[in-house]
């Protein structure tokens, strides 16, 4: 089966649904109220500690704007948060194209929503392995799977989705959203995609370099 060829997109995409799952929660206290103010009907999907933090930030407004990913997908998180966002409804929402009738049919069939923005940063792998007492098991446990997958999916679909990986970009992003009346342009989304793929490339490079520097004997002894 041939791949889709997209020949129609929207330059401006309004952020109606966003997914937020971050290890570094810096800046959320200003960014989240900012996006809610710009779109009073926005829905924010979130998980774990990020959900708890956003709930604190929004306070009584959380009931109207915030939903657990597990409630949205109908699948509870795996013990220890091992599997939280790796779900068909999530990736359907990230990868669907606006003017593809089959994609829109899939959204209706599964009662899924198109996700317009992903705000994700990753488990602190580099910080973990920098600790003097770090073990291979500590390192393995801090290899993020769901985060890079969401970043890559949203960045791949920059024709519709904004992929946000840097808390330092929140103020500028709010300025752009305010200027666009709650929407981001194709130029904005493309620039975010560039940063997103650079982010995951650096993350994977750190993991590959770490594993390359470990002897099998050290790995084996960690689980003996």
TORDOGU-809340 format. One record per atom (N, C-alpha, C): x, y, z. Coordinates in steps of 0.001 Angstrom, whole numbers, plus 500000, padded with zeros to 6 digits. Layout:
N
XYZ;...
***
This chain:
224
500847498805500000;500000500000500000;500881501244500000;500588502196499122;501381503408499035;501133504350500199;502109505200500461;501964506181501522;501070507328501053;500486508002502036;499676509179501726;500561510290501174;500033511008500226;500697512215499746;499786513385500100;500266514264500966;499457515377501440;499612516556500494;498504517088500038;498573518256499142;497685519408499615;497104519265500820;496297520348501375;496471520382502884;496874521525503404;497002521715504851;496522523112505205;496417523365506504;496096524704506995;497370525362507508;497602526592507095;498759527312507620;498591527560509114;497454528069509523;497171528357510917;496375527202511528;496863526648512637;496163525575513345;495910526022514779;494645526069515155;494261526467516504;494554525320517470;495091525652518623;495419524642519631;494182524399520501;493447523333520137;492239522967520879;492488521820521847;493436520944521511;493783519804522367;495294519708522455;495811519616523661;497255519469523835;497544518354524834;498680517719524664;499124516659525563;500403517130526239;500420517092527555;501563517593528319;502077516494529242;503344516120529081;503968515114529936;505453515452530042;505852516033531158;507204516578531270;507895516125532552;509195515859532444;510017515640533632;510387516979534269;510761517951533425;511100519299533887;509838520166533823;509298520492534988;508030521222535045;508227522736535136;509453523186534913;509749524616534908;508857525345533909;508271526454534350;507510527308533450;506056526940533237;505628525783533735;504231525386533539;503267526344534231;503706526931535355;502820527798536122;502400529044535351;503168529425534339;502781530551533490;502242530072532142;502830529002531619;502450528538530283;501027527979530250;500683527139531213;499366526495531202;498230527520531338;498268528434532334;497210529456532386;497180530322531131;498345530512530520;498405531315529309;497639530690528162;497830529386527934;497126528741526828;495636528619527119;495274528435528387;493853528368528746;493174529715528517;493868530795528841;493309532128528631;493089532412527144;493985531893526303;493873532131524868;492805531271524218;492511530120524808;491449529252524296;490686528657525474;489600529301525895;488843528843527060;488208527467526895;488245526897525678;487673525569525445;488756524498525285;490003524839525539;491092523897525329;490986522705526275;491378521515525785;491472520314526609;492940519930526718;493389519695527949;494772519289528204;494766517851528702;495448516970527978;495633515586528394;496979515477529088;497031514735530196;498293514653530920;498375513373531733;499556513163532338;499822511934533074;500572512221534365;500441511302535315;501268511260536515;501504512574537219;502797512851537475;503174514060538198;502857515324537435;502875515262536106;502524516439535313;501051516766535488;500215515740535465;498775515942535696;498553516603537060;499238516095538087;499067516647539432;499489518113539480;500593518438538816;501091519825538831;500128520750538090;499642520322536938;498709521166536183;497400521332536954;496970520285537640;495763520369538462;495928521430539545;497112521487540155;497389522522541160;497361523911540533;497966524025539357;498052525327538692;496673525850538316;495839524980537752;494518525412537281;493485525494538398;493724524757539474;492820524774540622;491396524423540185;490429525289540446;489034524944540136;488771524851538635;489642525410537819;489468525325536365;489891523980535796;490577523159536599;491071521873536110;489936520979535634;488810521030536301;487681520172535925;487225520422534498;487354521654534036;486905522009532687;487954521768531608;489235521719531986;490296521725530981;491273520550531039;491259519775532111;492309518779532322;491728517370532423;492394516415531745;491934515032531760;493130514091531775;493027513041532574;494071512032532607;494111511282531279;495304511010530782;495439510209529567;494756508857529744;494899508246530904;494296506934531144;492769506990531068;492169508085531506;490716508247531382;490317508427529924;491137509128529180;490874509381527761;491000508100526936;492045507318527189;492268506111526396;491472504909526890;491087504940528168;490410503785528750;491366502702529210;492670503010529191;493688502049529615;494453502604530808;494453501903531951;495213502399533107;496708502331532855;497451503184533572;498905503154533467;499452501845534016;500516501336533390;501199500156533893;501957500515535171;502120499555536069;502791499777537352;504094500539537148;504295501535537992;505513502342537924;505540503320536772;504394503481536079;504346504405534945;505078503892533721;505289502552533658;506060501981532552;505403502263531200;504086502124531138;503336502437529918;502225503409530277;502296504608529702;501302505641529993;500659506210528733;501456506492527741;500954507224526567;501040506410525274;501586505190525326;501715504374524116;500370503702523827;499501504442523180;498134503982522958;497663504421521571;496845503594520940;496364503858519579;495661505209519475;494815505530520457;494070506791520387;494996508000520440;496081507881521204;497028508988521288;497701509210519942;498190508133519341;498956508302518102;498069508557516892;496838508114516959;495865508521515951;495675510034516025;495566510546517250;495396511979517444;496592512793517001;497782512210517072;498999512925516690;499283512864515195;498963511758514562;499414511521513194;498363511764512118;497104511922512495;496065512129511486;496250513456510755;495780513462509518;495851514649508664;494450515235508488;494383516542508504;493093517243508528;492208516898507346;492783516807506150;491967516643504944;492004515215504400;492367514258505248;492335512846504878;491046512244505434;490115511878504534;488810511397504976;488913510101505775;489838509222505387;490013507973506131;490488508247507553;491420509186507707;491911509553509039;490784510124509888;490000511000509295;488893511594510041;487864510544510439;487682509553509559;486783508444509889;487305507629511058;488629507429511106;489238506697512221;489057507453513536;489188508774513488;488973509567514698;487547509393515217;486572509448514316;485174509289514717;484913507876515238;485467506883514554;485249505484514928;485754505192516337;486873505773516695;487484505504518001;487145506575519044;486367507566518640;486033508691519524;487308509369520029;488257509508519149;489527510157519468;489494511614519037;490409512381519572;490540513791519239;491856514019518511;491841514918517550;493093515376516954;493853516168518013;495109515818518251;495945516520519227;496787517537518473;496701518795518878;497304519901518131;498672520315518652;498969519961519887;500264520329520472;500687519260521475;501967518906521430;502565518020522424;503645518811523152;503594518786524484;504612519438525311;505273518331526129;506486517968525737;507161516813526336;508641517127526534;509167516802527707;510614516659527844;510886515357528571;512098514859528476;512374513442528685;512974513122530051;512878511827530411;513527511350531628;514984511818531629;515504512203532774;516856512806532835;517969511773532734;518161511211531552;519165510154531379;520582510665531647;520946511776531017;522312512289531176;522612512648532624;521632513234533310;521831513580534716;521984512325535574;521260511280535216;521323510028535973;522694509387535860;523221509265534649;524505508586534471;525682509429534939;525444510735535161;526517511608535650;526771511419537147;525850510768537851;526013510559539284;527076509504539535;527885509720540565;529023508824540825;528565507412541180;527363507269541743;526888505951542151;525885505356541155;525844505907539946;524900505413538941;525266503998538500;524270503148538374;524469501773537920;523829501600536543;524194500544535833;523512500271534562;522004500164534709;521538499655535844;520093499549536050;519470500928536234;520163501830536949;519682503213537041;519556503816535657;520573503591534838;520567504141533480;519447503545532658;519317502238532685;518266501560531907;516883502067532282;516660502242533590;515356502704534054;515024504119533624;516047504899533270;515824506284532843;515928506467531331;515745505384530595;515609505489529142;514137505697528830;513805506879528362;512423507252528082;511989506629526749;510812506031526733;510269505426525515;509081506236524990;508095506465525841;506900507183525412;507187508613525000;508091509280525736;508388510677525430;508957510881524040;510059510182523694;510601510336522339;509611509946521248;508779508947521542;507808508513520535;506790509608520269;506311510255521332;505366511366521144;506023512542520435;507264512835520818;507978513942520174;508145513669518683;508573512470518343;508810512129516940;507504512134516139;506447511603516721;505169511558516003;504644512962515738;504698513811516758;504162515164516597;505052515988515669;506369515804515765;507274516553514892;507156516082513446;506968514775513237;506753514267511880;505530514933511254;504492515129512053;503239515693511539;503179517202511774;504310517878511565;504348519334511773;503394520079510852;502883519414509821;501890520065508962;500622520394509747;500459519765510939;499290520064511757;499608520225513241;500670519583513727;500913519472515169;502173520232515575;502116520890516732;503264521587517312;503925520685518345;505234520490518214;505995519644519131;506920520521519967;506645520623521259;507359521554522139;508210520764523127;509532520970523105;510437520186523944;511246521026524932;511212522329524798;512088523199525604;511263524152526457;511306524003527790;510578524940528652;510971526391528420;512183526626527969;512622527987527692;511887528645526544;511191527854525743;510458528402524600;509041528831524960;508576528536526178;507186528825526534;506803530301526381;507602531243526889;507194532654526760;507026533090525312;507985532719524465;507899533085523047;506711532405522380;506444531182522786;505326530438522218;503993531095522585;503885531565523815;502668532271524215;502486533554523404;503589534241523126;503511535444522292;502974535108520901;503480534018520331;503032533605519005;501558533193519031;501157532482520073;499758532068520192;498835533270520367;499281534251521131;498478535456521311;498338536204519995;499416536307519266;499387536978517964;498486536227516994;498509534891517073;497708534068516169;496320533767516698;495912534440517781;494592534228518382;494362532751518719;495379532142519341;495286530754519777;495774529748518764;496309530218517642;496789529325516583;498276529535516336;498915528494515789;500299528580515354;500371528368513847;501346529002513227;501511528905511776;502354527699511395;502337527358510108;503190526291509594;504655526598509873;505054527846509722;506430528240510004;506793527955511457;505879528277512374;506113528007513791;506267526508514037;505376525722513455;505381524278513685;506623523626513083;507061524120511938;508257523578511302;509498523858512151;509588525055512690;510727525403513542;510740524542514807;509568524297515382;509475523433516554;509889522003516215;509520521537515018;509895520181514602;511407520041514487;512061521054513957;513521521027513874;514143520825515255;513665521608516218;514198521521517572;513883520168518202;512697519643517889;512267518373518471;513163517227518017;513447517150516728;514290516071516238;515735516212516707;516206517432516870;517544517647517434;517582517150518882;516500517398519610;516396516979521006;516456515458521126;515666514740520321;515668513278520405;516984512697519891;517610513354518912;518897512879518416;519958512943519509;519998514042520250;520959514188521337;520684513167522444;519409512943522712;519017511982523753;519477510571523382;519205510153522152;519613508823521706;521137508695521656;521824509788521294;523281509762521248;523850509522522648;523264510144523658;523735509962525031;523555508511525475;522435507911525115;522185506509525478;523164505593524757;523333505803523447;524234504962522665;525664505051523180;526105506268523511;527467506450524018;527649505759525367;526631505847526213;526715505197527524;526838503686527370;525960503101526562;525979501650526389;527285501186525746;527814501982524825;529074501633524173;530231501597525166;530108502368526236;531180502442527221;531074501433528342;530054500567528305;529868499583529363;530351498205528916;531097497538529763;531504496165529465;530351495220529785;530312494090529092;529258493118529378;529388492585530798;530609492427531283;530810491926532643;530142492841533663;530242494155533450;529596495107534374;528086495001534284;527572494855533079;526132494674532914;525678493404533617;526390492335533388;526023491036533948;526057491072535474;527078491723536034;527226491756537493;526119492561538158;525539493507537397;524467494331537956;523230493508538286;523059492378537586;521859491578537769;522148490201538358;523387490016538822;523779488722539392;523183488546540790;
***
